[in-house]
Amino acid sequence: MITIRRLSKHKYNARKIEVDGIRFDSKAEADYYLYLKYLQSINEVRSFYLQPVIKLLPSFKYNGKTIRKMDYRLDFKVEYMDGKVEYIDVKGMATTDAKMKLKIARYLNQDKTIKWISRSYKHGDDFGWVEYDELQRKRRLEKRKQRVD
């Protein structure tokens, strides 16, 4: 049985939500969790993990001061039945810091597939999921088309 509880509000209007006793930062993230559970039930996904961490920089000394390590905490690590592995971050909006961390993570981990996923019933798949960059591209084209019409 799935239990859903609304928790506190986030600075970008995302609301923390609890599903199956797990606290998610947004409804979209919780929905993606339920989507992964569905994919697992139909044997498309072997397993998935919450909050995987990709190390970007170790801590180091600079002018006698210790500089903290930098990690990139994603939302999910998904292992598919065919052996493919993806790291997924569910994004509603991308901050400058998030874009920078993604670039660094992709550069340092070129052997890993790191994706940003968003929800858009208009531009996404049957469940509304679409890669963030693809969604932004489609919205730009749509906006351009509206200006011409």
N, CA, C and O of each residue as an XYZ file, in Angstrom:
596
protein
N       0.835     -1.182      0.000
C       0.000      0.000      0.000
C       0.879      1.244      0.000
O       1.888      1.298      0.703
N       0.502      2.222     -0.773
C       1.246      3.463     -0.894
C       0.602      4.510     -0.001
O      -0.597      4.771     -0.093
N       1.410      5.104      0.862
C       0.907      6.194      1.694
C       1.615      7.469      1.288
O       2.834      7.484      1.123
N       0.856      8.535      1.129
C       1.395      9.821      0.704
C       1.025     10.867      1.735
O      -0.137     10.987      2.124
N       2.029     11.633      2.182
C       1.818     12.709      3.152
C       2.512     13.959      2.674
O       3.685     13.903      2.303
N       1.826     15.089      2.670
C       2.443     16.366      2.305
C       3.188     16.924      3.503
O       2.685     16.897      4.626
N       4.388     17.429      3.260
C       5.200     17.996      4.327
C       5.432     19.482      4.048
O       4.549     20.144      3.504
N       6.573     20.008      4.399
C       6.845     21.438      4.269
C       6.999     21.891      2.814
O       7.149     21.071      1.908
N       6.958     23.215      2.609
C       7.065     23.824      1.290
C       8.515     24.180      0.981
O       9.268     24.540      1.886
N       8.913     24.083     -0.275
C      10.268     24.340     -0.731
C      10.354     25.736     -1.335
O       9.336     26.321     -1.703
N      11.565     26.266     -1.437
C      11.737     27.620     -1.941
C      11.309     27.786     -3.400
O      10.974     28.899     -3.805
N      11.308     26.722     -4.201
C      10.877     26.820     -5.599
C       9.465     26.279     -5.783
O       9.129     25.773     -6.854
N       8.644     26.381     -4.758
C       7.254     25.925     -4.753
C       7.107     24.411     -4.744
O       5.989     23.898     -4.791
N       8.224     23.688     -4.686
C       8.130     22.237     -4.555
C       7.721     21.946     -3.111
O       8.144     22.635     -2.183
N       6.920     20.950     -2.943
C       6.495     20.576     -1.599
C       7.083     19.224     -1.249
O       6.991     18.271     -2.022
N       7.684     19.155     -0.086
C       8.204     17.867      0.380
C       7.019     16.927      0.548
O       5.937     17.327      0.976
N       7.251     15.681      0.202
C       6.166     14.707      0.248
C       6.733     13.373      0.721
O       7.891     13.050      0.456
N       5.921     12.617      1.411
C       6.345     11.317      1.917
C       5.540     10.221      1.232
O       4.310     10.262      1.206
N       6.247      9.245      0.681
C       5.621      8.096      0.023
C       6.311      6.846      0.550
O       7.540      6.771      0.558
N       5.545      5.884      0.981
C       6.086      4.628      1.514
C       7.084      4.874      2.649
O       8.040      4.116      2.811
N       6.866      5.916      3.420
C       7.760      6.231      4.526
C       9.060      6.895      4.104
O       9.943      7.104      4.935
N       9.191      7.231      2.819
C      10.385      7.891      2.293
C      10.042      9.345      2.014
O       9.016      9.639      1.401
N      10.900     10.256      2.465
C      10.672     11.686      2.290
C      11.344     12.154      0.998
O      12.546     11.964      0.810
N      10.558     12.766      0.111
C      11.064     13.286     -1.155
C      10.994     14.804     -1.147
O      10.140     15.389     -0.480
N      11.896     15.443     -1.894
C      11.959     16.904     -1.933
C      10.850     17.531     -2.765
O      10.569     18.721     -2.628
N      10.217     16.739     -3.627
C       9.137     17.286     -4.464
C       8.168     16.182     -4.855
O       8.477     14.994     -4.755
N       6.995     16.597     -5.300
C       5.992     15.646     -5.768
C       6.500     14.947     -7.031
O       6.256     13.756     -7.228
N       7.202     15.688     -7.881
C       7.737     15.097     -9.113
C       8.722     13.972     -8.791
O       8.712     12.925     -9.437
N       9.567     14.197     -7.790
C      10.523     13.171     -7.390
C       9.798     11.939     -6.833
O      10.178     10.805     -7.124
N       8.766     12.169     -6.043
C       7.972     11.062     -5.500
C       7.255     10.316     -6.625
O       7.163      9.089     -6.604
N       6.751     11.060     -7.603
C       6.085     10.434     -8.754
C       7.061      9.586     -9.561
O       6.693      8.521    -10.056
N       8.302     10.050     -9.698
C       9.297      9.274    -10.433
C       9.631      7.991     -9.676
O       9.851      6.942    -10.282
N       9.666      8.085     -8.363
C       9.867      6.897     -7.521
C       8.758      5.870     -7.805
O       9.038      4.686     -7.993
N       7.506      6.330     -7.835
C       6.383      5.431     -8.119
C       6.474      4.868     -9.538
O       6.128      3.711     -9.774
N       6.938      5.685    -10.477
C       7.137      5.251    -11.862
C       8.191      4.139    -11.915
O       8.012      3.142    -12.615
N       9.303      4.318    -11.161
C      10.346      3.286    -11.124
C       9.821      1.994    -10.495
O      10.170      0.899    -10.934
N       8.986      2.128     -9.471
C       8.382      0.932     -8.863
C       7.513      0.210     -9.887
O       7.497     -1.020     -9.941
N       6.784      0.987    -10.706
C       5.965      0.395    -11.761
C       6.851     -0.341    -12.771
O       6.568     -1.483    -13.132
N       7.944      0.330    -13.233
C       8.860     -0.300    -14.194
C       9.483     -1.567    -13.620
O       9.734     -2.530    -14.344
N       9.728     -1.558    -12.324
C      10.275     -2.745    -11.661
C       9.234     -3.869    -11.651
O       9.580     -5.038    -11.819
N       7.973     -3.516    -11.457
C       6.909     -4.533    -11.407
C       6.667     -5.206    -12.754
O       6.198     -6.343    -12.811
N       6.994     -4.489    -13.855
C       6.829     -5.089    -15.182
C       8.172     -5.560    -15.751
O       8.308     -5.781    -16.954
N       9.158     -5.708    -14.859
C      10.473     -6.263    -15.188
C      11.261     -5.470    -16.241
O      11.978     -6.062    -17.047
N      11.134     -4.146    -16.240
C      11.991     -3.319    -17.078
C      13.180     -2.804    -16.272
O      14.255     -2.559    -16.820
N      12.974     -2.643    -14.967
C      14.027     -2.168    -14.075
C      14.351     -3.288    -13.095
O      13.456     -3.841    -12.457
N      15.652     -3.624    -12.977
C      16.082     -4.655    -12.030
C      16.035     -4.103    -10.606
O      15.469     -4.724     -9.706
N      16.642     -2.920    -10.413
C      16.643     -2.293     -9.091
C      16.930     -0.808     -9.241
O      17.407     -0.354    -10.281
N      16.632     -0.060     -8.185
C      16.971      1.359     -8.168
C      17.283      1.761     -6.738
O      16.799      1.167     -5.774
N      18.102      2.784     -6.637
C      18.583      3.259     -5.346
C      18.278      4.740     -5.221
O      18.274      5.468     -6.213
N      18.023      5.180     -4.001
C      17.718      6.578     -3.740
C      18.981      7.321     -3.318
O      19.841      6.767     -2.632
N      19.080      8.563     -3.730
C      20.136      9.488     -3.299
C      21.563      8.976     -3.508
O      22.366      9.027     -2.576
N      21.905      8.480     -4.716
C      23.297      8.094     -4.943
C      24.178      9.346     -4.980
O      23.723     10.428     -5.353
N      25.422      9.184     -4.594
C      26.352     10.316     -4.542
C      27.487     10.085     -5.532
O      28.079      9.007     -5.576
N      27.779     11.104     -6.320
C      28.942     11.091     -7.203
C      29.923     12.103     -6.630
O      29.583     13.273     -6.454
N      31.121     11.660     -6.342
C      32.141     12.541     -5.771
C      32.732     13.417     -6.877
O      33.153     12.917     -7.921
N      32.757     14.714     -6.636
C      33.319     15.640     -7.610
C      34.724     16.091     -7.220
O      35.634     16.080     -8.049
N      34.900     16.484     -5.972
C      36.208     16.933     -5.481
C      36.412     16.410     -4.069
O      35.481     16.423     -3.264
N      37.610     15.951     -3.762
C      37.884     15.585     -2.365
C      38.146     16.862     -1.558
O      38.364     17.923     -2.142
N      38.126     16.772     -0.248
C      38.497     17.935      0.553
C      39.995     18.149      0.379
O      40.737     17.199      0.127
N      40.442     19.402      0.514
C      41.849     19.707      0.326
C      42.230     20.935      1.142
O      41.370     21.677      1.619
N      43.520     21.130      1.290
C      44.045     22.288      2.029
C      44.390     23.384      1.029
O      44.974     23.124     -0.023
N      44.018     24.612      1.376
C      44.359     25.772      0.564
C      44.733     26.904      1.509
O      43.908     27.352      2.306
N      45.959     27.360      1.423
C      46.477     28.403      2.323
C      46.226     28.072      3.788
O      45.860     28.940      4.579
N      46.428     26.810      4.136
C      46.282     26.396      5.526
C      44.850     26.125      5.964
O      44.622     25.691      7.093
N      43.878     26.375      5.084
C      42.468     26.118      5.429
C      41.980     24.882      4.689
O      42.357     24.626      3.546
N      41.131     24.123      5.372
C      40.563     22.933      4.742
C      39.324     23.333      3.951
O      38.393     23.939      4.482
N      39.334     22.981      2.683
C      38.192     23.232      1.801
C      37.381     21.938      1.747
O      37.924     20.859      1.512
N      36.078     22.067      1.968
C      35.212     20.889      2.016
C      35.118     20.191      0.666
O      35.260     20.810     -0.388
N      34.878     18.899      0.727
C      34.690     18.112     -0.488
C      33.422     18.581     -1.203
O      32.567     19.237     -0.609
N      33.317     18.232     -2.491
C      32.122     18.560     -3.267
C      31.551     17.269     -3.835
O      32.220     16.562     -4.589
N      30.326     16.974     -3.474
C      29.618     15.802     -3.989
C      28.407     16.260     -4.793
O      27.916     17.376     -4.620
N      27.937     15.388     -5.670
C      26.703     15.630     -6.400
C      25.742     14.524     -5.997
O      25.932     13.366     -6.368
N      24.718     14.876     -5.245
C      23.725     13.912     -4.787
C      22.553     13.944     -5.772
O      21.848     14.945     -5.900
N      22.371     12.829     -6.454
C      21.288     12.716     -7.417
C      20.071     12.102     -6.736
O      20.124     11.758     -5.555
N      18.988     11.966     -7.470
C      17.771     11.409     -6.882
C      17.726      9.884     -6.965
O      17.291      9.222     -6.022
N      18.177      9.324     -8.098
C      18.067      7.872     -8.285
C      19.237      7.315     -9.078
O      19.811      7.985     -9.937
N      19.572      6.079     -8.768
C      20.456      5.262     -9.604
C      19.587      4.099    -10.052
O      19.030      3.379     -9.224
N      19.470      3.913    -11.367
C      18.562      2.901    -11.910
C      19.357      1.855    -12.677
O      20.157      2.180    -13.554
N      19.122      0.590    -12.331
C      19.748     -0.530    -13.032
C      18.660     -1.257    -13.816
O      17.714     -1.795    -13.239
N      18.810     -1.263    -15.141
C      17.813     -1.886    -16.014
C      18.115     -3.373    -16.198
O      19.212     -3.836    -15.885
N      17.153     -4.098    -16.697
C      17.292     -5.546    -16.887
C      18.398     -5.889    -17.883
O      19.014     -6.949    -17.779
N      18.656     -5.001    -18.849
C      19.698     -5.268    -19.846
C      21.103     -4.915    -19.350
O      22.071     -5.026    -20.103
N      21.218     -4.488    -18.077
C      22.515     -4.162    -17.494
C      22.870     -2.686    -17.544
O      23.842     -2.261    -16.920
N      22.096     -1.904    -18.277
C      22.353     -0.464    -18.372
C      22.095      0.197    -17.016
O      21.170     -0.182    -16.297
N      22.925      1.190    -16.675
C      22.785      1.928    -15.418
C      22.689      3.412    -15.733
O      23.477      3.938    -16.519
N      21.720      4.088    -15.119
C      21.546      5.534    -15.287
C      21.446      6.204    -13.925
O      20.883      5.650    -12.980
N      22.000      7.400    -13.844
C      21.845      8.249    -12.672
C      20.849      9.333    -13.059
O      21.037     10.032    -14.055
N      19.799      9.467    -12.275
C      18.689     10.360    -12.619
C      18.523     11.432    -11.550
O      18.532     11.145    -10.353
N      18.372     12.678    -12.008
C      18.021     13.784    -11.129
C      16.731     14.378    -11.674
O      16.683     14.800    -12.829
N      15.699     14.416    -10.865
C      14.403     14.962    -11.278
C      14.459     16.470    -11.066
O      14.665     16.937     -9.946
N      14.273     17.235    -12.150
C      14.386     18.686    -12.091
C      13.095     19.346    -12.553
O      12.499     18.959    -13.558
N      12.687     20.338    -11.801
C      11.598     21.194    -12.240
C      12.197     22.465    -12.803
O      11.705     23.031    -13.779
N      13.270     22.900    -12.165
C      13.953     24.128    -12.544
C      15.445     23.931    -12.248
O      15.807     23.360    -11.219
N      16.291     24.397    -13.140
C      17.736     24.226    -12.953
C      18.377     25.527    -12.495
O      18.229     26.564    -13.142
N      19.085     25.465    -11.381
C      19.835     26.621    -10.905
C      21.203     26.633    -11.571
O      21.623     25.634    -12.154
N      21.888     27.749    -11.485
C      23.233     27.858    -12.043
C      24.175     26.860    -11.374
O      24.995     26.227    -12.040
N      24.051     26.724    -10.050
C      24.892     25.761     -9.324
C      24.633     24.334     -9.800
O      25.570     23.560     -9.992
N      23.375     23.994     -9.987
C      23.028     22.642    -10.431
C      23.597     22.363    -11.819
O      24.102     21.270    -12.077
N      23.515     23.348    -12.711
C      24.069     23.177    -14.061
C      25.576     22.966    -14.010
O      26.121     22.136    -14.739
N      26.244     23.723    -13.144
C      27.692     23.594    -13.003
C      28.059     22.202    -12.470
O      28.965     21.554    -12.993
N      27.352     21.749    -11.431
C      27.637     20.425    -10.865
C      27.405     19.318    -11.895
O      28.170     18.357    -11.967
N      26.347     19.462    -12.687
C      26.072     18.462    -13.724
C      27.212     18.414    -14.735
O      27.657     17.332    -15.118
N      27.682     19.572    -15.167
C      28.790     19.612    -16.131
C      30.041     18.945    -15.566
O      30.693     18.152    -16.246
N      30.366     19.271    -14.327
C      31.547     18.682    -13.692
C      31.375     17.172    -13.546
O      32.292     16.403    -13.834
N      30.187     16.753    -13.093
C      29.921     15.321    -12.908
C      30.028     14.572    -14.228
O      30.607     13.486    -14.276
N      29.480     15.133    -15.297
C      29.557     14.473    -16.602
C      30.992     14.419    -17.110
O      31.403     13.423    -17.705
N      31.750     15.478    -16.880
C      33.146     15.493    -17.322
C      33.981     14.452    -16.587
O      34.761     13.726    -17.203
N      33.813     14.382    -15.265
C      34.607     13.459    -14.453
C      34.122     12.013    -14.530
O      34.852     11.095    -14.155
N      32.899     11.804    -15.014
C      32.301     10.461    -15.054
C      31.739     10.176    -16.436
O      30.557      9.862    -16.579
N      32.578     10.285    -17.444
C      32.107     10.107    -18.814
C      31.657      8.677    -19.104
O      31.005      8.420    -20.116
N      32.004      7.758    -18.222
C      31.577      6.371    -18.383
C      30.176      6.138    -17.814
O      29.615      5.055    -17.983
N      29.603      7.147    -17.138
C      28.277      7.021    -16.523
C      27.251      7.841    -17.285
O      27.566      8.895    -17.837
N      26.024      7.347    -17.308
C      24.925      8.098    -17.907
C      24.229      8.871    -16.798
O      23.613      8.287    -15.907
N      24.336     10.198    -16.868
C      23.726     11.080    -15.871
C      22.674     11.913    -16.593
O      22.987     12.653    -17.525
N      21.413     11.783    -16.148
C      20.302     12.465    -16.829
C      19.518     13.332    -15.862
O      19.372     13.017    -14.681
N      19.021     14.431    -16.401
C      18.018     15.231    -15.698
C      16.680     14.912    -16.348
O      16.559     14.908    -17.573
N      15.685     14.645    -15.524
C      14.349     14.294    -16.000
C      13.358     15.329    -15.472
O      13.470     15.785    -14.334
N      12.390     15.692    -16.309
C      11.316     16.598    -15.895
C       9.981     15.978    -16.261
O       9.909     15.001    -17.007
N       8.928     16.569    -15.721
C       7.593     16.080    -16.022
C       6.864     17.099    -16.876
O       6.761     18.270    -16.512
N       6.363     16.649    -18.005
C       5.566     17.484    -18.892
C       4.640     16.563    -19.676
O       5.081     15.812    -20.546
N       3.354     16.629    -19.356
C       2.410     15.767    -20.062
C       2.281     16.184    -21.524
O       1.927     15.370    -22.376
N       2.563     17.429    -21.806
C       2.469     17.931    -23.177
C       3.636     17.438    -24.037
O       3.441     17.084    -25.199
N       4.844     17.414    -23.471
C       6.033     17.105    -24.258
C       6.683     15.769    -23.900
O       7.604     15.335    -24.592
N       6.229     15.114    -22.842
C       6.875     13.898    -22.380
C       6.302     12.629    -22.973
O       5.493     12.662    -23.900
N       6.744     11.494    -22.413
C       6.257     10.185    -22.847
C       4.838      9.954    -22.305
O       4.195     10.889    -21.827
N       4.364      8.729    -22.382
C       3.004      8.408    -21.932
C       2.777      8.741    -20.464
O       1.644      8.989    -20.051
N       3.850      8.747    -19.672
C       3.749      9.049    -18.238
C       4.144     10.495    -17.941
O       4.097     10.928    -16.790
N       4.533     11.242    -18.977
C       4.887     12.646    -18.812
C       6.358     12.911    -18.594
O       6.744     14.065    -18.407
N       7.206     11.876    -18.610
C       8.636     12.077    -18.322
C       9.404     12.402    -19.589
O       9.219     11.767    -20.627
N      10.269     13.401    -19.487
C      11.081     13.838    -20.620
C      12.412     14.348    -20.069
O      12.474     14.883    -18.962
N      13.478     14.175    -20.856
C      14.776     14.706    -20.418
C      14.684     16.230    -20.368
O      14.083     16.861    -21.237
N      15.290     16.800    -19.337
C      15.206     18.234    -19.061
C      15.639     19.079    -20.263
O      14.943     20.022    -20.639
N      16.787     18.745    -20.868
C      17.295     19.520    -22.011
C      16.336     19.453    -23.194
O      16.125     20.447    -23.890
N      15.761     18.283    -23.416
C      14.803     18.109    -24.509
C      13.539     18.945    -24.252
O      12.995     19.556    -25.172
N      13.087     18.966    -23.013
C      11.914     19.769    -22.655
C      12.188     21.252    -22.890
O      11.347     21.958    -23.446
N      13.357     21.728    -22.472
C      13.712     23.135    -22.679
C      13.760     23.459    -24.173
O      13.298     24.521    -24.591
N      14.318     22.547    -24.980
C      14.393     22.743    -26.431
C      12.998     22.828    -27.045
O      12.730     23.702    -27.870
N      12.120     21.925    -26.643
C      10.749     21.929    -27.180
C       9.996     23.187    -26.784
O       9.236     23.732    -27.585
N      10.195     23.651    -25.567
C       9.524     24.879    -25.114
C      10.040     26.103    -25.867
O       9.261     26.994    -26.205
N      11.347     26.154    -26.134
C      11.908     27.271    -26.907
C      11.325     27.289    -28.314
O      10.938     28.345    -28.814
N      11.260     26.117    -28.955
C      10.696     26.032    -30.307
C       9.229     26.453    -30.314
O       8.783     27.155    -31.221
N       8.492     26.027    -29.312
C       7.080     26.375    -29.194
C       6.901     27.893    -29.027
O       6.013     28.495    -29.629
N       7.756     28.488    -28.204
C       7.702     29.931    -27.974
C       8.022     30.698    -29.253
O       7.359     31.681    -29.582
N       9.058     30.232    -29.977
C       9.445     30.842    -31.237
C       8.302     30.773    -32.246
O       8.028     31.734    -32.966
N       7.641     29.616    -32.281
C       6.526     29.406    -33.211
C       5.374     30.354    -32.865
O       4.733     30.894    -33.766
N       5.105     30.562    -31.585
C       4.027     31.465    -31.167
C       4.320     32.903    -31.577
O       3.406     33.640    -31.947
N       5.596     33.309    -31.515
C       5.959     34.672    -31.902
C       5.759     34.896    -33.395
O       5.400     35.995    -33.817
N       5.992     33.856    -34.195
C       5.851     33.964    -35.649
C       4.378     34.011    -36.042
O       4.007     34.718    -36.978
N       3.535     33.257    -35.325
C       2.096     33.187    -35.681
C       1.349     34.432    -35.389
O       0.146     34.502    -35.638
